[in-house]
Amino acid sequence: MTTKAFRGAGHPAGYRLTQLSIAIAMSLPALASAQALAPMTVQAPAEQSGTTEGTGAYDARQTSTATPLNLSPRETPQSVTVITQQRFEDQGMRTISDVVDNATGVFMNRYETNRGQFVSRGFAINTLMLDGVPTTWEQPWSSGEIFTSLAMYDRVELVRGATGLTSGAGEPSGAINLGRKRADATQFQGNVELEAGSWSHKRALIDLNTPVNEAKTVRARIVGELGGQDSWTDNLSNKNQTLLATVEADLSASTLLTAGLSFQKNKSNGPMWGGLPALYADGATAEWDVHKTSAADWTRWNSTYQTYFAGLEQRFAQDWKLKLNYTRGERKADSYLLYLSGQPDYATGAGLSTFPGSYKTGTTQDDFAVRVEGGFDLAGRRHELAFGYVASRQDFDSDSRPSAEYGMVDNFNTWNGFGYPEPAWGALTFYEKSKTRQDAIYGTTRLHLADPLKLILGARVTDYEKSGESYYAAPYTVKADHEVTPYVGLTYDLTEQLSAYASYTDIFLPQNLRDINGTFLDPVKGKSSEIGLKGEFLDRRLNASAAIFQIKQDNLGVATGQMIPGSLNETAYAASEGATSQGFELELTGQLAPGWNLSAGYSQYDLDDANGEEINTIYPRKQLKLFTTYRLGGAMSGLTLGGGVNWQSRTYTVAPNISGGTRDISQDAYALVSLMARYDFNPKLSLQLNIDNVTNKKYYGMFDAYSQLTYGEPRAATVTMNYRF
């Protein structure tokens, strides 16, 4: 595998117990003020648990992705967007990629048909959370994460900016938190969806939610989804299977046990590895048909992702709770691919070389978390506190199947994926492996300094270690001991509806780079600052926010051009200032009037390196994302109409050309328009039509400095029948 194609020992138990004992000791004053911690019944309504099913809303009353505290979006001193179940339905969102495409301030860079990079404020997002428990996503070794089905989830929370307090090591970009559907029904209920659309799209879903016993203290839910479709890309087809099975049991009036599993299988035939040539050999920009592929008809990329989870929640008096969570994720992928490189001759189509590659990968991750949260009295006011311990263990392995059958494409102008035979693959051999360990303690408190003034203070202390080796590189181990991640946030209520806020936090990312003396560089530090205004209007049905932010990197490793003495030609790196991102965001989400929902967001930023030069210019600096629906009244009261537009600014890059020098590859600003209509025949049965890219705009899904591109989806329509019972 080429660098282009796939770019991309814990502490002893006694030490961890010492960390945990310190955290528990920190809570003693607060626990004492809570008086007797006798178990008691405390029911959490939907608007307090964050659940969005059945609300019909475009906003949520609670989020806990930016901090461990359960706060409303207005109370959270960072930019946060919640994509609700109603938006899933209205916009026909089916995967996490659909969410990223339509959420404020984030971007999806589709550099292949089966892989992509989520981006926020110019930095990659590699942290996905499942019910608040972080799991690291190594996107170069994709196991179908961009196809993650929303069938299993109630909502998606997106925080922009550094999230080191809740996610540990990572980029200062943000985090995506997937909130699972719950087994919370007090009577049998469910729904069936049948769907058909462009590119032979077919999908069926069943969702059953029911109490198991007469007392309704045990409840179960099962969600199953089958889907498949061809693609606007020639020879490409995808099939997926999704299953969620979960149970909730009230062990007592104050004790809740949750357990379950999820499974997703993706089968892709004809996937592209890399993209289409962006330039001809003479330097001219290539224009291909939107259906053009660089894959062979035999290529395939199959993946599975299964998760097992369990949680225990114990409620006490004075709103105190103890939460224990365990999640095990197992990702597997097996691929047989063909990579084409080079730039073809305009007239003959000759000049591309072929590189077959086959890889089998597996990732296993175990995450454990314990958290204590509640309120305490101090100086005549009630305050909140949350603290806990988290541990993460990830093992990654990859093997490859060698093939010596490299060659040349006779004429890419007429290439259709057929006629290039599948090579004879060798036996699986070692390619790469790694082990990543994280242990951390954290604590966060929100102090009510005055009626309008709240101060959030938090810190996380993390021990990180990653070791690995590959076929092309020597074994390595990088560590970060006692890495402190601070969090400071301040909110001030200007009126009953409007608040001002400011926050600072950071995040660290260990780097496998060494200096001239052979010493590993310290982790990259991403420092995130933000100020803004947030408002809740129309009886909290409408949320508004305006934010100004800055993200600065410190200690980024840059190549010195020297070799480390005594190494096998290993380049030495030196720490330097990294990139700086600064900009602003505006967002308005919720209900403007009965029956009228709106989501509107605008984001803009600059991203420069330490020399003031623009970087990552393939990511749009400006984005507008707007969608609205309105339910008619009177004789047409069953009809809901909606539409939206996603606009982004010009993007560009400078790519080398084989004829000499460099060439600009650019895409002008463009907008994608969508429409929807739904008719409710009765409270149980509805029929919905969604049309995306109404104007049939031709646009790039990706282009990059390797002189390759992909095309986004042309106009497509989907019809969905939904029956609820």
N, C-alpha and C positions, 0 to 999 in steps of 0.2 A: 504494500500500500504506500502510495506517495504521500509526502507531507501535505500537498495541496488537497488530495482527495479526502483525507480524514483529519484536517487541521483541527486542527483542534487537539509501635506497640504501646498500647494504652498504659495508663498509670495503674499501679497495684490497687486492689480493692480498698486497702486501708486508707490510701490517699483520697479516693473518691468518697469514702465514708466521712473523712475529715471535712471535705468540702461540704457535704450535705449537713453535717452537724453544725457547721458555722452558719449555714443558711437557716437552719431551724432555730439556732440561738438568736439570730437577728429578729425573729418573729415574736419572741417571748413577751416583750412589752405590749405588742398589739394583741396577742392572744389573751393576756391578762386583762386587758381593758374590755375584751369581749365577754367577760364574766364566765359562767359555766357553759362549756361547749356541749351541752346535751343535744343529741340529734333531734331534729324537728322537721316537719313537713314544710317545704318551701316550693311552691309551684312556679315554674318559669313560663310566662306566656311567650307566644311566638315572637313578638316584637322585641323581647329581651334576650331570647336565645339566638337571634339572628336569622332564624328560618324565614324564607320568603315565599314558600309555597302557599298558595291560596290567598295571598294578600292582594294580588293584582297590581302591585306597586313596582315602580322603577327604582326605588331606594330601599335601604335597610335601616333599621333602628339601632343596630349594634354591629361592631367590628372589633376584632382583637388580633389583627395581623401585624400592625405597626408596633404595638406594645402588648404585653400579656394581660393588660387590663381590659375589661369589657366596657368599651366606650362607644358613644354614638359617633358618626362621622364628624359632627361639629365639635365634639370634645377631643378629637384626635388631632394633635398638632403636626400632622403630615398629610400629604395628598393621598387620598384613598378613594377608590371607586368600587362600588359593589354592583356586579351584573346579576340581576335577579332572575328568578324562574320565569317571570312574566316577559322579560326581555328575551330569554332563551326562546320562548314560544313565539313572540311577535316577530322577531327577526330571523326565525328559522335557524338559530344557532344549534349546531350539532356537535362541535368539537371545541377544544380549548383554543385552537387556531382561530375559530370564528370569533371567540371572545376577544382575543388580542386584536384582531382586525377592526373591531368595533368599539374598543374601550379607549377612553381619553389618555393621551400621552404615552401610548405604547405602540410598537411596530413589529411586524412579522417579516423577517427577511428570508424568503423562500429560495435558498440557493440550490435546491434540488426538489424533485417531486416528493421525496419521503423524509427530507430533513429540512430544518429551518431554525432560525435563531430569533428568540423573543428579545426585544430591545426596549429600554426605557431611558430617556434623557441621554442617549448616546452610548450607553453601556449595556452589555449582554445580561439577560436574566437567566440564571442557571439554578435558581432556587424555586422549587415547587413545594407547597405545603399541602398536606392532607389533614383537614380538621385542625389546622394550626401546628401540626408536627412536620418539620422541614425534611425534605428528601432531596439530595443533590442529583441533578440531571446533567449527565455528561453528553451534551448534544452532538458532538462529533460521532459518538458511538450510539446512534439513535436506536431505541427499541420501540419506536412508534409513539413517542410522547406527544408529538404534534397532532396525532390522531386521537388523543385521549377523549373518550366520549363523555358528553355532558349528561347522558342518561342516568349516571350514578349520582349526580350532584344537584343540590338545591340552589347553589349560588357560587359565584367566584368573586373573591375579594382581591383587588390589586392595589398594592401600596407602591408609590413611586418615591425613589430616594433610597438611601442606605437603610437596611433592616437588620443590622448586626445583632441587635438586642434579642430578636426573636429567631433569627435564622442561622447565626453563627458566621462561619467564614463564607465569603462570596464577593460579588461585585457590588458597587454602590448604586445599583440600578433600581432595585425594587424586588418585590416578591409577589408570587401568585398563590393564593390560598384557595383550595377547592373544598367547599363545605358539603359533606355527604348528605344525601337524603336520610331521614330518620324513620325508624319504626315507631311512630308516635300516634297511630290511629286509635281512637276509642271505639270505632265501629268499622266493619269491613268496608273498604273503599279501594278504588283503583281506576286505571284508565288504559285504553288501548289506542295506539296510534298506527296508522297505515299511511305510507308516503311513497310518492313516485315523482320523478322529475327528469330533467335533462341528463344526457349521457347515460341513459338506461338506469337511472338512479332508482333504487328500491330500498325501503326500510320498514321494519315492523318493530314495535315496542309494546311491552306489557309491563305494568307497574301495579303490584298488589300490596296493600298495606292493611294489616288486620290485627286485632287482639287475638291471643291464642287461648286464654282461659276466661272463665266467666267473670272473674274479678278484674280482668283487663290489666293485671299487673305484669303480664308477659305479652309482648307485641312483636310481630315479625313483619318483615318487608322483603319482597323480592322484585328485582327489576331485571328484565331480559330484553336485549336488543339484537336484531340481526339486520345487517345492511350490506349493500354492495352497489357498485356502479362502475361504469367505464369512465373515461376522462376525455377532456378536450385534447389531451396529449395522445398521439397515436399509440396504440397497442397497450396503453396503461389501463389497468383495472385494479380495483381494491375491494376486498371483502372484510367485514369486521363482525365479531361476536363480542357481546358485552354482557356481563352478569354481575349483579350486586345482590348479596343476601346478608341481611343484618337482623339482629334481634336486640330488643331492649327489655330488661327485667327489673322491676322494682323489688329489690331484695328486702327492703323495708320502706317505711314511709319517707325515709330520708336517704336511701341508698339506691343508686341506679347503676346497673351493669349493662354495658354495651359490647357486643361482639359481632364479628362478621367477616366476610371476605368479598373481594371483587376480582374479576378476571376479565381481561380484554385480549382478544386475539386479532391480529391484523395480517391479512394475506395480500401481498401486492405483486402483481405480474406486470412486467414491462417498465419498472422504475428506472429513472435516469440517475446516473452517478456523475455529478457535474452537470453542466448545462450545454447550451448551444454556443457555437463560436460567435462572439460579438463583433469580430473584425474579420475581414478578408485579408489575404496575404499582402495586398497592396495598401492596406491601412483603411480602406473604406468600411463604413459601418454596415454590418450584415443585417438584412431584413428577411426574416423567415416567416413562413406561415405559422399561425398561432398553434397549429396542431403538430408541428415538427417535433421529432424526438431524436435524441442521440443514443438511445438504448437499443439493444438487440431484443428480438422477440422472446429469447429464452431467459432474460434477466428476471430475477425475482428477489423479494426481500420480505421475509416473514418475521413477525415478532409477537411475543406474548408478554403481558405484564399482569402479574397477580399479586394481590395484597391481602394480608391477614391482619386484622386489627382487633383490639380489645381495650376497653376503658372502664374504669370504676370511678364513680363520683359520690362522695359522702358529704352531705350538707349538715351544717351545725347551726347553732343559734347565732344571732347577730350577723347573718349573711355570710358566714364563713364556709368555705368549701375546700375539700381535698380531692384532687384529681390525679389519677394514675392512668397512663396511656402507653400502649405498646403497639408498634406497627412493624410488620415485616414485609418488605417488597422484594419480589423476584422478577427481574427483567431478563428476557432472552431474545436474541435476534440471530437470524441466519440469512446470509445474503450471497447471491451470485450475480455479479455486476460487470459492466463494461464501461470503461472510461475512455473518452476520446479527447485528445489534446492536440493543440496546434491551431493554425489558421488556414482555411482552404483557399485555393485559387478560385477567383471569381468565375472564370469561364469553365474550368474543368472540374472543380470541386475536389481536386486532389490536395493532399498535404496534411491530413489528419492521421495521427498514429493511434493505435488501439492498445489498451491495457486492461486485460481481464483481472478481476479481483473477487475473492470469495472469503468471507469472514464469519466466524461464529463467535458470538459474544454472550457473556452472562454477567449480570450484576445482582448482588444480594445485599440488601441493606436492612439493618435492624435499628430501630429507634425506640428509646424508652424515655418517658418524661414523667416527672412528679411535680405537681404544683399545688401550692396552698394560696388561697386568696380570700379576701374579706375586708371588712371595714373595722376601723378603730377610732376611738375618741381621743382627741388631744386638743388642749387649749380651747375647750368649749365647742369644737367642731368635729364633724365626722369626716374621716379620710379613708382612702382605699390603699390596699397593699397586696402585692402578688410576688411570690418568690418560688424558686424551684430548682430542680436539677434535671439536666438532659444529657443523654448519651447516644451517640450514633456510631455505627460500625458498618462500613461498606467494603465489600470485596468485589473486585472487577477482574475478569479474565477474558482474553480474546485469543483465538487461534485463527490461522489462515490456511487456505488450501492453495498451494503453489500451482502456477501454470506458466509454461515457457512459451505459450503461443501468442506472441505479440506480432503485430502486423500494421498494415496501412489501409486506410479507406480509399477505395478506387475513386469514388465520386460522391461526396457528401451532399451535393445538390440534389441527387436522386435517392439518397439514403432513406429507407423507410423502416429500418429495423430488421428486415428479413434478409436472408442470404449470408449472414455472417454466422458461422457455426459456433456452437458452444464448445469451449476447449475441454480437453481432458484434464480434470482436476486431480491434484495429488492428495495424499492423506493430510489430515489436519496436523499442523505443526504450531508450536508456540509463537505468539506474536507480541503480546503485551499483557501485563498484569499489574495490579496495584491494590493496596489496602489503605483505607482512610479511617482515622479514628478521631472523634471529637467528644470531649467531656466538658461540661460547663455548669456553673451555677449562675443564677441571675436573681435580681430583685428590683422591683419597681413600686413606687408609691405615688399616689396623687394627693397632694396636700391642698386643702381648701383654705388658702391664706386669708381670703375674704369672700363675701358672697359672690362677687363677680370674678375673683382671681384664683386660678388654680395652677399649681406647679407640679409637673411630673418629673421625678428624678429616678433614674434607673442605671444599672450597670450589669454587665455580663463578664465573667472571667472564664476564658476558654483555653483548654489545652488541646492542641491539634497536632496530629502526626500523619503523614502520608509517605508510604514507601512503595517503590515499584521498580520495574525494569521492563525493557522491551527488546525486541530483536535488534533494533538499531541503536540502542542506548544502554549505557552501563547502569547498574542498580543505583538507586538514590533513596535518600530519606530526608524529608524536610519536616521541621518542627516549629511550633510556636507555643511556648509555655507561658501560662498565666497572661494571655493576651486580654487586655481590659477594653471593653467596648462601653463607652458612656452614652447616656441618653438624657437630654434636658429639654423639656418642653414647657411652655407657658401659654395659658389661654386667659383672655380677659373678655368678659361679657360687656360689650358696649351698650347693647339694649337687650330686651328679652328675646330678640330674634337674631342678633348679630354678634359675632365674637371675632376678636383679633387673636392671632397666635404667632409664636415663634418657636423654632426647635433646632437642636443640633444633635447629631449622632454620627457614628462612623461604622466602618466595617473593615475587616482585614482579609487579605487573600495571600496565603503563602505561595512562593514562587520557586520553581525548581531551576534556579540560576545561581551561578557562583562567580565570585569576584576573582581578581588576578591572583589572590592568595589561595584560591580553592575553597573559600568559605561561602556558604550559602547566604544569599542576600536576605535581609529581613523582609517580612511580608509587606506587600503593597497596602497602603492605608487609604481608604476612600472616605473623605470627610464631607458630610452632607449637612447643609444649612438651609433653612426655609422660613419665610415669614408669609403671612397671608391673612385673609378674612374668610370666615365661614358663617353661613346663615341658614336658619330653618324658618320657613314661612308657610302660610296657609295651614296652620295647625300641624306643623311638622311634616306636611305632605310634600314639600318642595325644599330641596337642599341646593345651596349655591356655595361656590368657593372660588377664591382667587389667590394664587400663590406665586411668589417669587423665590427661586431656588438657586443654589450654587453647589456644585460637587467638585472637589479637588482631590487629585491623587497625589500621594507622596510615596517616594521610595520605589518607583517603577524601574525595573531593570532595563537598561539599554546596552546594546552591544558596543564594546570598546574597539573592536577590530584586532585585539591581541589574543594570543592563545595562552591558556593557563599552563604554566611550566609543569612538566611531568605528566600532563594529560594526553589523551589520544585526540589531539587537535580540537580540544573543547574550547569554544570561544568564551572569553571573560566578559562579564557584564559589570556595570557600575550603577549604583542607585541614582535616580534623578527625579525631578518633578515629572509627573505624568500629565494626563489630560485634565482640562478644566471645562466643566459644563455649567452654563448658567442660562436661565431663561425664566419663562412664566407660563402659567396654565390657568385657564378659566373653565368652570364647569357648572352646569345647571341641570339638575335631575329630579324628577318626581312628577307630581300631578298638578297641572296648571288650573284645572277645573274638573268637575265630575265628568269622567269618561275621557279626559284628555291627558295623556302621558307624554313626557318629553325627556330625552337625554341629549344634551348638547355639550361638547367639550372642544376647547381650542388649546393647543400646546405649541410652544416655540422655544428654541434654545440655540445657543452657539456651543460648539465643541472644538477646542483648540489644544494642540500639544504645548510642550514647555517653551517652544520657540514662537508661539502665536500662530502656527499654521493650522488650517482646518484639517481635521481627520475624520475618518468614517463618513465621508460625504455620500456614501451610498444610502445612508439613513436620512429620511426627510427631516429637515429642521423645523418645518411647520406642518401641523395637521389640524384639520377640522373634522369632527365626527358628530353627525346630527341624525337623530331618528325620533319620529313622533307618531302617535296613533290617536285616533279620535273615534269614539263610539257614538253613532248617530242616535237620535231619539225618535219618538213618535212611531209611525208605521214602519220605520227602518231601524228600530231599536236593536235588532239582531245583527246589524252590520257595523263592523269596525274597519276603518280605512287608515292606512299609514304609509309612511315613506321616509326616506332619508338620503343623505349624501355623505360620502367620505372623501375628503379632499386632502391632497398632500402637495407640498412644494417640490421644486425641481431637485433632482439628485444627479450626481455625476461621479466619475472617477477617472483617473489617468492610467491607461494600460499600456504595457510594452507591445510593440509590433515587430514581427519577425523581419520586416523589410527595413527596420531601423527606426530609432527614436520611439516616441510614445504617441498615443492617440487618446483623445477625450471620448468617453462613452457617457452619454447623458440622457436623461428623461425629463421632459418638461413637466410642469405641474399638471395634474389631472384630477378629475373627480369621477367617482363611481356612484351611480344613482340606484336606489332600490325602492321597490314598491311592495305593499302587502294589502290584502283584503281578507277578512274573515267573516263568515256568517254563522251565527249561533242559531241553529234550528230550534233548540230548546236548551235548558240548562245542562244537558248531558252531551249533546251532539253538536259538533262544529266542523266546518270545512274551511280551509285556509289556503290562499295562493300567495306565494312569495316570488318576486322576480328580482334578481340581482344583476347589476351591470346593465341596466335598462337600455343605455345608449350603445351597448356593445363596444365599449372602449377597448382598444388594443393597448396593453401596457406591460411593462416588465414586472414579473414577480421577483426578479433579482437580476442584478448585473454586478460584476466584481472586477478586481484588479487582475484576475487571471484571464480576463478577456472572454468571459462566458456569461450567458444570460438564460433566464427562463421567462415564460410568458404567464400572466395571470389569467384567470378564468373569464371567458367571454360571457355574453348574456346567457343566463340560465334561469329556469323556472322550476318550482316545486309545489306540488299540491299535497296537503296533509289533512287527513280525516282523524278527528280526535273524539273518542267516546269515553265519557266518565261515568262511573257507577259507584 
